[in-house]
Amino acid sequence: MCESYNLSNLKSIIISLLIIVLINSCADKNIGDNSQHVDSIKSIVKEGDIVFRRGEGVVSRIVLAGDINGKYSHIGMIINENDTLKVAHSVPGEHNDDLDFDRVKIDAIEIFFSQNHASAGAVMRLNLSDEQRKTLSKSAIDKERQNVKFDHNYDLNDTCSLYCTEFIQLLYSNIGIDISESRRTTAFVPGLQGDYIMPSDIYTNKKLKLIYNY
């Protein structure tokens, strides 16, 4: 009886840890030298491009296990802020200081694809007008300045907080584009069950052109 009881407790602990990790699924830490890739990406990206990244840590592996068709665990978008191309993304666990919180952020391309976050990456592009690209940047910058929080509930019906793919979906909806083409991935995870936008739901948009990957 004691052995069975302890095994049951162990399974409960493991499941609870997996749930916690999945809820923080857009934050990854990895090891590798990405400097050459970063330089290449910086030389070709345009405002409005969608960027993907993948790590090799526990978090990334769990995300990829949940996203059956997935290659990447996190997503952002290239914006133009003060004539500098950067990445806007909604992410937990990447705080600038002790007073920071999980939210929409704007980071340098070097940070988004840094060796601490990305073991693999990709840049994809949709055919857009200059006006559409400017609107995307403005919408992303507005969300960052509004301190929009990361959506730990992964609730697509609540746009007051946004998780990574939900953020990109919302940005593109502002220019009349359903970037996920209404695709949703159904997750069957204890404590977190429902339909979510996974990175692969956007990556598989056939109108997106792969510009760079590693």
TAHU-V349933 format. One record per residue. N is the residue number from 1. PSI is psi in whole degrees, -180 to 180 (none if undefined). D_FIRST is the distance of its C-alpha to the first C-alpha in Angstrom with 1 decimal. Layout:
BEGIN
n=[N & N]
psi=[PSI & PSI]
d_first=[D_FIRST & D_FIRST]
END
This chain:
BEGIN
n=[1 & 2 & 3 & 4 & 5 & 6 & 7 & 8 & 9 & 10 & 11 & 12 & 13 & 14 & 15 & 16 & 17 & 18 & 19 & 20 & 21 & 22 & 23 & 24 & 25 & 26 & 27 & 28 & 29 & 30 & 31 & 32 & 33 & 34 & 35 & 36 & 37 & 38 & 39 & 40 & 41 & 42 & 43 & 44 & 45 & 46 & 47 & 48 & 49 & 50 & 51 & 52 & 53 & 54 & 55 & 56 & 57 & 58 & 59 & 60 & 61 & 62 & 63 & 64 & 65 & 66 & 67 & 68 & 69 & 70 & 71 & 72 & 73 & 74 & 75 & 76 & 77 & 78 & 79 & 80 & 81 & 82 & 83 & 84 & 85 & 86 & 87 & 88 & 89 & 90 & 91 & 92 & 93 & 94 & 95 & 96 & 97 & 98 & 99 & 100 & 101 & 102 & 103 & 104 & 105 & 106 & 107 & 108 & 109 & 110 & 111 & 112 & 113 & 114 & 115 & 116 & 117 & 118 & 119 & 120 & 121 & 122 & 123 & 124 & 125 & 126 & 127 & 128 & 129 & 130 & 131 & 132 & 133 & 134 & 135 & 136 & 137 & 138 & 139 & 140 & 141 & 142 & 143 & 144 & 145 & 146 & 147 & 148 & 149 & 150 & 151 & 152 & 153 & 154 & 155 & 156 & 157 & 158 & 159 & 160 & 161 & 162 & 163 & 164 & 165 & 166 & 167 & 168 & 169 & 170 & 171 & 172 & 173 & 174 & 175 & 176 & 177 & 178 & 179 & 180 & 181 & 182 & 183 & 184 & 185 & 186 & 187 & 188 & 189 & 190 & 191 & 192 & 193 & 194 & 195 & 196 & 197 & 198 & 199 & 200 & 201 & 202 & 203 & 204 & 205 & 206 & 207 & 208 & 209 & 210 & 211 & 212 & 213 & 214]
psi=[-42 & -41 & -43 & -41 & -45 & -38 & -39 & -43 & -40 & -43 & -40 & -41 & -44 & -45 & -42 & -41 & -40 & -39 & -45 & -43 & -42 & -39 & -28 & 33 & -13 & 6 & 127 & 148 & 130 & 178 & 136 & 162 & 109 & 11 & -42 & -41 & -41 & -44 & -42 & -43 & -43 & -29 & -15 & -17 & 152 & 157 & 130 & -12 & 148 & 131 & 141 & 152 & 158 & 143 & -178 & 12 & -179 & -44 & -50 & -42 & -38 & -40 & -47 & -30 & -34 & -28 & 89 & -41 & 11 & 146 & -20 & 155 & -7 & 156 & 147 & -172 & 140 & 130 & 165 & 111 & 113 & 45 & 22 & 130 & 128 & -178 & 126 & 132 & 158 & 121 & 142 & 155 & 7 & 77 & 143 & -27 & -179 & -19 & -4 & 168 & 171 & 121 & 179 & 130 & 160 & 117 & 157 & 151 & -36 & -34 & -45 & -43 & 22 & 163 & -20 & -14 & -26 & 122 & -15 & 155 & 167 & 152 & 129 & 149 & 138 & 144 & 109 & 156 & 163 & -38 & -40 & -41 & -42 & -39 & -40 & -45 & -46 & -43 & -42 & -44 & -39 & -43 & -38 & -41 & -24 & -2 & 45 & 127 & 157 & 138 & 93 & -13 & -9 & 47 & 109 & -15 & -6 & 108 & 9 & -25 & 152 & 134 & 174 & -52 & -32 & -37 & -48 & -40 & -43 & -43 & -47 & -28 & -25 & -17 & 20 & 24 & 128 & 91 & -25 & -4 & 37 & 12 & 142 & 147 & 128 & 123 & 136 & 76 & 133 & 124 & -10 & 88 & 133 & -166 & 131 & 157 & 114 & 161 & -38 & -25 & -26 & -41 & -34 & 6 & 116 & -15 & -12 & 133 & 129 & 120 & -36 & 142 & 158 & none]
d_first=[0.0 & 3.8 & 5.5 & 5.2 & 6.1 & 8.7 & 10.0 & 10.7 & 12.4 & 14.3 & 15.6 & 16.7 & 18.6 & 20.2 & 21.4 & 22.8 & 24.7 & 26.1 & 27.4 & 29.1 & 30.7 & 31.9 & 33.5 & 35.5 & 36.4 & 40.1 & 39.9 & 39.8 & 40.6 & 41.7 & 43.9 & 47.3 & 51.0 & 52.2 & 55.7 & 57.6 & 55.7 & 56.2 & 59.9 & 60.2 & 58.3 & 60.5 & 63.6 & 62.9 & 60.9 & 62.5 & 61.9 & 59.4 & 57.7 & 53.9 & 52.0 & 48.5 & 46.3 & 43.1 & 41.1 & 38.6 & 36.0 & 32.5 & 34.1 & 36.7 & 34.3 & 32.1 & 35.3 & 36.7 & 33.5 & 33.9 & 37.6 & 37.8 & 41.5 & 41.7 & 43.3 & 43.3 & 41.0 & 43.7 & 47.1 & 50.2 & 54.0 & 57.1 & 59.3 & 62.7 & 62.7 & 66.0 & 67.1 & 64.0 & 61.4 & 57.8 & 54.4 & 53.2 & 49.4 & 46.6 & 43.9 & 41.1 & 40.6 & 44.1 & 45.8 & 49.3 & 48.6 & 46.2 & 47.6 & 47.2 & 44.6 & 43.3 & 46.4 & 49.1 & 50.7 & 53.8 & 53.5 & 55.8 & 55.3 & 54.6 & 51.7 & 50.2 & 50.4 & 49.8 & 47.8 & 45.1 & 44.6 & 45.7 & 45.2 & 47.0 & 49.2 & 51.7 & 54.6 & 55.6 & 58.7 & 59.9 & 63.6 & 64.5 & 67.7 & 68.5 & 68.2 & 64.7 & 63.6 & 65.1 & 63.3 & 59.9 & 60.5 & 61.7 & 58.7 & 56.2 & 58.1 & 58.2 & 54.4 & 54.0 & 56.5 & 54.7 & 51.5 & 49.5 & 45.9 & 43.3 & 41.5 & 37.8 & 37.2 & 38.9 & 40.9 & 44.0 & 45.4 & 45.7 & 48.3 & 48.3 & 45.7 & 45.5 & 43.1 & 44.9 & 45.7 & 46.3 & 48.9 & 50.8 & 50.7 & 52.2 & 54.9 & 56.1 & 56.1 & 58.7 & 61.1 & 60.2 & 57.9 & 54.5 & 53.3 & 50.0 & 51.9 & 49.4 & 46.6 & 43.1 & 39.7 & 36.8 & 33.6 & 30.2 & 28.1 & 25.3 & 27.3 & 30.6 & 31.9 & 35.5 & 38.8 & 40.0 & 43.0 & 41.8 & 44.2 & 44.7 & 45.8 & 48.8 & 49.3 & 49.9 & 52.8 & 55.6 & 58.2 & 56.7 & 58.3 & 56.5 & 58.7 & 56.6 & 53.3 & 51.7]
END
